[in-house]
Amino acid sequence: MSIKLRLISVVFIFALAVNSEPVNKLGLVIQTGYSTQGGIIYQPNSAFAIAPSLGVVFNSDLWLASIDVSARFYLKNTNVIRHYVFVMPGIAFDESDAIFRAGIGYGFQHDISDVLSIYGQLGIVTNFTSNNSITSVFNPSIGLSAYIF
């Protein structure tokens, strides 16, 4: 990655964090789409959230168990729908291999109440296996967040 692109990325992330308000929410997340995942979400402020999760993928030719960490960077709120971009590193395991995963995407979230949110995401997940195989998967998903603190 070039120095210019790295600098633009740092400026972008800093711009997202400016004017953020403290939130300090902790909750549970359930998500389904290409994979089914469950985990926790922690949102320290209005501009950022982190959500580690455990997931599984079942289809006719693939079975995976995964551990992922999604970092959400919320964009400026314009209405009741909150928009965010996310990055998601992780690792998955199938019957014989460990697979490094990296994902990026866009999401939107609607807070139904102070404790309940629904969201949708569109993303690309790329899998890197130990035998140098690289595959990318379009990963649309929907989910529910229930905040307990």
C-alpha positions as CSV (number, residue, x, y, z in Angstrom):
1,M,0.0,0.0,0.0
2,S,1.4,3.4,-0.9
3,I,2.2,6.1,1.6
4,K,-0.4,8.4,0.1
5,L,-3.1,5.8,0.4
6,R,-2.2,5.1,4.1
7,L,-2.2,8.8,4.9
8,I,-5.7,9.2,3.3
9,S,-6.9,6.2,5.4
10,V,-5.6,7.7,8.6
11,V,-7.2,11.1,7.8
12,F,-10.5,9.4,6.9
13,I,-10.6,7.5,10.2
14,F,-9.7,10.6,12.2
15,A,-12.4,12.5,10.5
16,L,-15.0,9.9,11.5
17,A,-13.9,10.2,15.1
18,V,-14.1,14.0,15.3
19,N,-17.2,15.2,17.0
20,S,-18.1,11.8,18.3
21,E,-20.2,11.6,21.5
22,P,-19.6,9.0,24.3
23,V,-22.0,6.1,24.1
24,N,-20.5,3.2,26.1
25,K,-22.9,0.5,24.9
26,L,-22.3,-3.3,25.3
27,G,-24.6,-5.8,23.7
28,L,-25.2,-9.1,21.9
29,V,-25.2,-9.5,18.1
30,I,-26.9,-12.1,15.9
31,Q,-26.2,-12.0,12.2
32,T,-27.2,-14.1,9.2
33,G,-26.4,-14.1,5.5
34,Y,-23.6,-16.0,3.8
35,S,-22.5,-17.0,7.3
36,T,-24.4,-17.1,10.6
37,Q,-22.6,-15.4,13.4
38,G,-23.1,-14.5,17.1
39,G,-21.0,-12.3,19.3
40,I,-20.8,-9.1,21.3
41,I,-20.7,-5.5,20.2
42,Y,-19.0,-2.7,22.1
43,Q,-19.7,0.9,21.1
44,P,-17.5,3.4,23.1
45,N,-18.6,6.4,21.1
46,S,-21.0,7.5,18.3
47,A,-18.3,7.1,15.7
48,F,-16.9,3.6,16.3
49,A,-18.0,0.1,17.4
50,I,-16.1,-3.3,17.6
51,A,-17.8,-6.6,17.4
52,P,-15.9,-9.9,17.8
53,S,-18.0,-12.9,16.8
54,L,-18.1,-16.7,16.2
55,G,-19.6,-17.9,13.0
56,V,-20.4,-20.9,10.8
57,V,-20.9,-21.4,7.1
58,F,-22.8,-24.4,5.8
59,N,-23.5,-25.1,2.1
60,S,-23.3,-28.1,-0.2
61,D,-19.5,-27.9,-0.7
62,L,-18.2,-25.9,2.2
63,W,-18.2,-26.0,6.0
64,L,-16.3,-23.4,8.0
65,A,-16.2,-22.3,11.6
66,S,-14.8,-18.7,12.0
67,I,-13.7,-16.2,14.5
68,D,-14.0,-12.6,13.2
69,V,-13.6,-9.1,14.6
70,S,-15.6,-6.4,12.8
71,A,-14.7,-2.7,13.3
72,R,-17.4,-0.3,12.4
73,F,-16.7,3.3,11.5
74,Y,-20.0,5.3,11.6
75,L,-20.5,8.1,9.2
76,K,-22.2,11.3,10.1
77,N,-25.9,10.7,11.0
78,T,-28.3,12.3,8.5
79,N,-31.5,10.7,9.7
80,V,-32.8,7.7,11.6
81,I,-30.7,5.3,9.6
82,R,-27.0,5.3,10.6
83,H,-24.5,4.4,7.9
84,Y,-21.1,2.8,8.5
85,V,-18.1,1.3,6.8
86,F,-16.5,-1.8,8.3
87,V,-13.3,-3.9,8.2
88,M,-13.3,-7.4,9.3
89,P,-10.1,-9.5,9.9
90,G,-10.6,-13.1,11.0
91,I,-9.6,-16.7,10.9
92,A,-11.7,-19.7,9.8
93,F,-11.3,-23.4,10.0
94,D,-12.6,-26.2,7.7
95,E,-12.0,-29.9,7.9
96,S,-8.3,-29.6,7.0
97,D,-7.1,-26.0,6.9
98,A,-6.9,-22.7,8.7
99,I,-8.0,-19.8,6.5
100,F,-7.2,-16.1,7.0
101,R,-10.1,-13.9,6.2
102,A,-10.3,-10.2,5.5
103,G,-13.5,-8.3,4.7
104,I,-14.7,-4.8,4.0
105,G,-18.1,-3.3,3.4
106,Y,-20.9,-0.9,4.0
107,G,-23.7,-1.1,6.5
108,F,-26.7,0.7,7.7
109,Q,-28.4,0.5,11.1
110,H,-31.7,1.6,12.6
111,D,-32.0,2.0,16.3
112,I,-35.5,0.7,17.2
113,S,-35.0,1.8,20.8
114,D,-32.1,2.4,23.2
115,V,-31.5,-1.3,23.6
116,L,-32.5,-2.8,20.2
117,S,-31.0,-2.2,16.7
118,I,-31.4,-3.9,13.3
119,Y,-28.8,-3.6,10.6
120,G,-27.9,-4.8,7.1
121,Q,-24.5,-5.1,5.5
122,L,-23.0,-5.5,2.0
123,G,-19.4,-6.7,1.9
124,I,-16.7,-8.7,0.3
125,V,-14.8,-11.3,2.2
126,T,-11.6,-12.7,0.9
127,N,-10.3,-16.1,2.1
128,F,-6.5,-16.9,2.0
129,T,-5.7,-20.6,2.5
130,S,-2.4,-22.2,3.4
131,N,-2.1,-23.7,-0.1
132,N,-2.1,-20.2,-1.7
133,S,-5.7,-20.4,-2.8
134,I,-7.6,-17.1,-2.7
135,T,-11.3,-16.8,-3.0
136,S,-13.6,-13.8,-2.5
137,V,-17.3,-14.0,-1.6
138,F,-20.0,-11.4,-1.8
139,N,-21.4,-11.3,1.8
140,P,-24.8,-9.6,2.3
141,S,-26.2,-10.0,5.8
142,I,-28.8,-8.8,8.2
143,G,-28.5,-8.7,12.0
144,L,-29.9,-7.7,15.3
145,S,-28.1,-6.0,18.2
146,A,-29.5,-6.1,21.7
147,Y,-27.6,-3.8,24.1
148,I,-27.5,-5.0,27.7
149,F,-25.4,-2.1,29.2
